[in-house]
């Protein structure tokens, strides 16, 4: 024995009662060499200690204090049920059951490690007295994934650097999945003032007071969706289903390009719900710009698309297919510009319904107004057919009609502001052409010409004094008048019977009858009576 107070058992001890060790003494177990001893002792501080070697410090123990609190590496677990520490303070939050602490100064680490098999799991569960698996964290060693669960169901998974909510195999940095009838299944809900940013804090998506959703660039709203479904681009308070507001730097307020579309419509605006008021599309420019910008521009750049329609408006019910209104237009309400000569800038056709194809109505017309004006914007060298009406009828006629429904006149007007002629032309395909009108180059004489223009084959000429000149006439009675002075070829004159000159041969015409006028024509040789 080490001293007279030691009691040493070599081959075992059997007793029928308790073995009592005085306070401050210990049970010891030594190795074969008798140098290292494990100790179990109850100190005078009423702390039960288990030490691996009596040479170890007081902290290198498993200790238990009153109340069942156990410390590993510390003799002061406090009120925590189990404390694992290398010494120092063991203060913890109230109701703490397990505390792991590294008291090393600086960047010390308190660490708990749970090891599982290479193809198994390492798990940590959170339970209560009513449910053994209320929550849990598990590591799947096979799939290299960390999962978080509640009520026994996996809710979130971290795998391959991706986060999955509602899916165990996320394929994006944040992959949200879900199904069922729960609130916002598979969705993300933020507070009304929160934002989703994209690298740059000035680029974000946010909800404003639960009334709109805003996509912002450069720190300000670029696109806003109101709670009534209206969408605003460049404006936060949209007043239409789609409201575009272009700033001063925008070239095109609205532009759609389709380079490969061969069938269908690039843009299709339909009134499926029978809208009774307002417009399906409303384009408004509040800019004071006086330039040549277009509010709406439809441009077909594909030269191969011979039969492509730049703008098609289909009206399946009563009303106006295209209604253009305004009160401050300078050059016209509707402008159609075609840079390619010979192409159809405006093509209006109807293949199945009878009636008016195009109707122009002015409800506030004043004197001098034009209902329809067709203009050439540039000077053209050569002939231009400004308005052509063509078609085929099996009977009847094809023509243009000016109908006066009041007491005024119905006229057709040809006005020349330059040096050209004002006339109408009549042609038969492969036959005679006739021109009727005013010859500007011949002192504004009115002419009927047997050609496609005035001044050639003029058969009838009436000058501004009322003189009439005809190229040839067929006499109504064949009488030749003698005794009149020679005239100019084609000249027509009026004479009175009873004149000695009115004779054919030696007989006077209606001699003695008085003053019956006769119309005579000079053919270059004789005067011939045309009639009375």
Protein Blocks (a to p, Z undefined) as FASTA:
>chain_A
ZZlmbccdfkbpadfbdcdddehiacddddfkomaccdddddfkopacddfbfkbcfklc
cdddehhiacehiablojafbacdeedjfbdcehiabdcddfbghjddddddddddfklc
cddddddfkbcblbccdddfklopacddeehiafbdceehiacehiabdcbfbdcddedj
behihiacddfkbccdehiambccddehhlaccddeehiafbdcdfkopacehiabdcbf
bdcdddfklmblbdcddfkbcgdjfbdcddfkopagdjfbdcddfbfbfbfbdfbdcddf
blklmmbcfbacddfbecjfbdcddjkbfkbjbdcddfbghiafbacddfkbgcjfbdcd
dfkbcehiafbdcddfbdcedjddfbacddddfehjdddddddfblbdcddddddfblbd
cddddddehiacddddddfknooiacdddbfbehiapabdcdfkopacdfbdcdfklpac
ehiacddehiacdddehiaklcghjacehehiljaccddddehjaccdfbZZ
